[in-house]
Amino acid sequence: MFEKIVQMSLLYDFYGQLLTKKQQQVLELYYNDDLSLGEISEQLGVSRQAVYDTIKRSEKLLFEYEEKLRLVHKFITTKKQIEKILNIVEDIESNKDLIKDMDHLLEELEKIKRISYDLLEK
């Protein structure tokens, strides 16, 4: 279940604005606020079935957007590549014998690290 919550959170972050305001509200209450179907139906003044249907339709739409646009996939792939870059840089930095007289290399490695960290934070 935790994996689905993370997946839905990513999909919502990327495509949530493409949903109606009602769909956004229901998904936020369900996934972000962790409210039950009954609590959401009570809060919104609709049936529990209406909340369930809205969640299922909204999830389906988010998966369809991802299938077509692949933005989440690209994001995750890019993040993994950046993490690999950082690991390589850190390995090189930890082996000082390889780079004793290479101050310029160290400066460039530091630039790569800074850019990679900036990309990961955004």
Beta strands, then each sheet from edge to edge (+ up, - down):
end
